[in-house]
């Protein structure tokens, strides 16, 4: 018996071992398929109950009340993205309705860069007679301090934008340009502490978005507390140029934002 084992061992040692590459690949493939099958089965077990929650999460982007920002639906401010992306690029069958303060706030929070916390949200409705005045306010908590950001959107025919050349009036300076998407841009600095930098961008659909960056916070208790600029000028231009911010937005987006934020306090 020992002699037979010895001969068998010698015979095997003289034979090339079978290649393992295919065996490993096949085993790995089978393992992946098994894991996928288990995952699909698990998803199927909860799909019905999770569908409504998933839809709400997509629309609201996982936004925690006034503390964090959601996964962007629109182009991040400062990014070279198509300004037509975002809320306005939803399902074409989703009819557009007038933007509410809650929907405007949601679109603005979506478009902010980074993941800085925001709070002190407020919003003003448009005047039904003039369709002007729709705007939101949020405080952005940056590493340098708190900055107040206000964003207004107006239909093109009502927009106060007349920028044909750079100008200077004392400490107030205005510069005109066109962004990478052919949209007219006006940047004014030195107006006042709540409008240290004011950016106007006229969208290709005619709407105009104004972004105000302040070096002070909202008037309260007899004065304005000192603040910092919440965004760079380039980020403010990108935010104002994002066409997800408009006078009308998809019905589902507006409804979800209204349900989430409710009635926002007004600001002045």
Phi, psi and omega per residue, in radians:
X1 nan -0.764 3.117
X2 -1.101 -0.639 3.133
X3 -1.173 -0.684 3.096
X4 -1.082 -0.758 3.115
X5 -1.085 -0.712 -3.132
X6 -1.111 -0.762 3.118
X7 -1.125 -0.720 3.133
X8 -1.105 -0.698 3.131
X9 -1.118 -0.735 3.132
X10 -1.126 -0.703 3.139
X11 -1.105 -0.753 -3.138
X12 -1.177 -0.659 -3.116
X13 -1.187 -0.383 3.138
X14 -1.524 -0.081 -3.111
X15 -1.760 2.363 3.114
X16 -1.113 2.371 3.104
X17 -1.175 2.570 3.136
X18 -1.150 2.557 3.115
X19 -1.112 2.450 -3.098
X20 -1.747 -0.244 -3.058
X21 -0.941 -0.893 -3.119
X22 -1.145 -0.665 3.139
X23 -1.107 -0.741 3.127
X24 -1.136 -0.749 -3.141
X25 -1.103 -0.753 3.135
X26 -1.126 -0.724 -3.141
X27 -1.125 -0.719 3.122
X28 -1.113 -0.748 3.128
X29 -1.054 -0.782 3.119
X30 -1.091 -0.667 3.129
X31 -1.110 -0.757 3.124
X32 -1.102 -0.742 3.139
X33 -1.088 -0.681 3.130
X34 -1.144 -0.707 3.132
X35 -1.149 -0.726 3.116
X36 -1.085 -0.701 3.137
X37 -1.095 -0.708 3.119
X38 -1.166 -0.683 3.137
X39 -1.125 -0.808 3.132
X40 -1.061 -0.702 3.128
X41 -1.106 -0.726 -3.126
X42 -1.179 -0.710 3.119
X43 -1.121 -0.732 -3.140
X44 -1.067 -0.537 -3.105
X45 -1.229 -0.431 -3.084
X46 -2.038 0.007 -3.011
X47 -1.005 -0.764 -3.080
X48 -1.038 -0.829 -3.094
X49 -1.315 -0.404 -3.062
X50 -1.573 -0.221 -3.015
X51 -1.032 -0.860 -3.096
X52 -1.111 -0.694 3.136
X53 -1.157 -0.674 3.131
X54 -1.124 -0.745 3.125
X55 -1.069 -0.745 3.128
X56 -1.143 -0.665 -3.126
X57 -1.153 -0.656 3.110
X58 -1.138 -0.746 -3.102
X59 -1.226 -0.692 -3.088
X60 -1.653 -0.170 3.029
X61 1.127 0.423 3.108
X62 1.196 0.480 -3.068
X63 -1.229 2.195 3.018
X64 -1.581 2.479 -2.982
X65 -0.915 1.906 3.009
X66 1.027 0.175 -3.039
X67 -1.973 -0.689 -3.124
X68 -2.343 2.904 -3.137
X69 -1.830 2.658 -3.090
X70 -1.419 2.996 2.984
X71 -1.063 2.234 -3.014
X72 -1.075 2.364 2.925
X73 -1.645 -0.454 -3.131
X74 -1.841 3.120 3.120
X75 -1.187 2.333 3.112
X76 -1.155 2.417 3.140
X77 -1.069 2.337 -3.125
X78 1.619 -0.176 3.138
X79 -1.625 2.597 3.128
X80 -1.474 1.264 -3.106
X81 -2.017 2.733 3.111
X82 -1.032 2.167 -3.089
X83 -1.159 -0.246 3.140
X84 -1.485 -0.026 -3.138
X85 -1.322 2.881 3.043
X86 1.853 -2.548 -3.027
X87 -0.978 -0.619 -3.075
X88 -1.296 -0.173 -3.103
X89 -1.786 0.456 3.127
X90 -1.257 -3.025 3.134
X91 -0.869 2.173 -3.125
X92 -0.998 -0.420 3.124
X93 -1.386 -0.094 3.141
X94 -1.504 1.808 -3.029
X95 -1.045 2.598 3.104
X96 -1.505 2.465 3.073
X97 -2.306 2.914 3.138
X98 -1.054 2.401 -3.134
X99 -1.232 2.381 3.064
X100 -1.757 2.863 3.070
X101 -0.971 -0.692 -3.133
X102 -1.116 -0.738 3.135
X103 -1.181 -0.688 3.091
X104 -1.097 -0.761 3.111
X105 -1.053 -0.770 -3.141
X106 -1.050 -0.793 3.140
X107 -1.110 -0.680 3.124
X108 -1.152 -0.813 3.138
X109 -1.079 -0.652 3.094
X110 -1.048 -0.654 -2.993
X111 -1.543 -0.134 -3.135
X112 -1.208 2.522 3.139
X113 -1.371 2.738 3.055
X114 1.205 -2.848 -3.106
X115 -2.275 0.671 -3.129
X116 -1.264 2.475 3.126
X117 -1.208 2.604 3.089
X118 -2.274 2.667 3.092
X119 -2.803 -2.946 -3.107
X120 0.952 0.722 -3.130
X121 -1.222 2.464 3.102
X122 -2.630 2.804 -3.125
X123 -2.727 2.515 3.093
X124 -2.028 2.361 3.111
X125 -1.372 2.782 3.078
X126 -1.260 2.540 3.043
X127 -1.171 2.128 -3.082
X128 -1.074 -0.417 -3.122
X129 -1.437 -0.720 -3.067
X130 -1.841 -0.268 -3.091
X131 1.077 0.467 3.081
X132 -1.983 2.819 3.025
X133 1.744 -0.046 3.111
X134 -1.181 2.064 -3.103
X135 -2.792 2.827 3.114
X136 -2.353 2.772 3.105
X137 -2.289 2.457 2.997
X138 -2.585 2.591 3.037
X139 -1.695 2.268 3.132
X140 -1.835 2.147 -3.118
X141 -1.590 1.712 -3.124
X142 -1.677 2.883 3.066
X143 -1.051 -0.425 -3.129
X144 -1.524 -0.226 -3.115
X145 2.479 -2.978 -3.097
X146 -1.657 2.316 3.113
X147 -2.119 2.440 3.106
X148 -1.644 2.259 3.132
X149 -2.093 2.239 3.057
X150 -2.192 2.385 -3.110
X151 -2.270 2.280 3.128
X152 -2.162 2.557 3.082
X153 -2.297 2.376 -3.060
X154 -2.412 2.516 3.035
X155 -1.077 2.563 -3.025
X156 -0.932 -0.689 -3.086
X157 -1.186 -0.311 -3.112
X158 -1.841 -0.051 -3.036
X159 -1.281 2.319 3.111
X160 -1.574 1.269 -3.117
X161 -2.284 1.969 3.111
X162 -2.442 1.484 -3.055
X163 -2.155 1.768 3.134
X164 -1.917 -0.315 -3.136
X165 -2.778 2.726 3.078
X166 -1.120 2.620 3.134
X167 -2.642 2.862 3.103
X168 -2.513 2.291 3.097
X169 -2.296 1.589 -3.056
X170 1.148 -2.156 -3.136
X171 -1.460 -0.153 -3.129
X172 -1.561 2.159 -3.117
X173 -2.190 2.425 -3.141
X174 -2.180 2.324 3.106
X175 -2.178 2.472 -3.118
X176 -2.068 2.542 3.120
X177 -2.833 -3.079 3.066
X178 -2.269 2.345 -3.121
X179 -1.413 -3.115 -3.065
X180 -1.159 -0.145 -3.141
X181 -1.931 0.239 3.095
X182 1.383 0.271 -3.124
X183 -1.628 2.383 -3.108
X184 -1.222 2.293 -3.066
X185 -2.153 2.357 3.041
X186 -2.259 2.189 3.117
X187 -2.073 2.135 3.115
X188 -2.092 2.340 3.115
X189 -2.164 2.665 3.027
X190 1.514 0.272 -3.130
X191 -1.221 -0.992 3.103
X192 -2.907 3.123 -3.010
X193 -1.229 -0.410 3.081
X194 -1.509 -0.216 3.085
X195 -2.273 0.935 3.109
X196 -1.073 -0.678 2.993
X197 -2.298 2.181 3.127
X198 -2.155 2.113 -3.085
X199 -1.976 2.268 3.029
X200 -2.042 2.288 3.038
X201 -2.252 2.210 3.107
X202 -1.652 2.005 -3.097
X203 -1.210 2.831 3.141
X204 -1.157 -0.348 3.094
X205 -1.563 0.029 3.077
X206 1.793 -0.361 3.115
X207 -1.192 2.629 3.091
X208 -2.116 2.302 3.123
X209 -1.968 2.298 3.106
X210 -1.985 2.240 3.086
X211 -2.025 2.086 3.125
X212 -1.883 2.208 3.062
X213 -1.907 2.247 -3.098
X214 -1.952 2.603 2.973
X215 -1.693 0.179 3.003
X216 -2.444 2.908 -3.141
X217 -1.711 3.131 -3.087
X218 -1.093 2.611 3.124
X219 -1.073 2.218 -3.116
X220 -2.786 2.435 3.103
X221 0.951 0.717 3.050
X222 1.483 0.155 3.139
X223 -3.021 -3.117 3.115
X224 -1.999 2.039 3.083
X225 -1.168 2.622 -3.135
X226 -1.203 2.436 3.091
X227 -2.306 -3.048 3.088
X228 -2.168 2.853 3.077
X229 -1.197 2.174 -3.064
X230 -1.282 -0.480 -3.103
X231 -2.379 2.813 2.951
X232 -1.350 2.899 3.116
X233 -1.059 -0.719 -3.137
X234 -1.109 -0.703 3.112
X235 -1.169 -0.648 3.110
X236 -1.142 -0.684 3.100
X237 -1.130 -0.753 3.115
X238 -1.111 -0.691 3.116
X239 -1.124 -0.830 -3.132
X240 -1.144 -0.497 -3.123
X241 -1.487 -0.078 -3.128
X242 -1.323 1.997 -3.039
X243 -1.319 -0.016 2.940
X244 -1.151 -0.374 3.082
X245 -1.641 1.900 -3.008
X246 -2.679 3.043 -3.122
X247 -1.340 -0.294 3.036
X248 -2.341 2.573 -3.131
X249 -2.464 2.858 3.138
X250 -1.023 2.500 -3.090
X251 -0.964 -0.791 -3.087
X252 -1.117 -0.657 3.130
X253 -1.157 -0.795 -3.141
X254 -1.123 -0.767 -3.124
X255 -1.101 -0.749 -3.136
X256 -1.143 -0.729 3.131
X257 -1.153 -0.719 3.107
X258 -1.066 -0.750 -3.120
X259 -1.173 -0.599 -3.091
X260 -1.334 -0.886 -3.043
X261 -1.506 -0.455 -3.061
X262 1.190 -2.639 3.124
X263 -1.505 2.106 -3.136
X264 -1.444 2.561 3.030
X265 -1.159 2.636 -3.141
X266 -1.428 2.802 3.048
X267 -2.294 2.843 3.128
X268 -2.496 nan nan
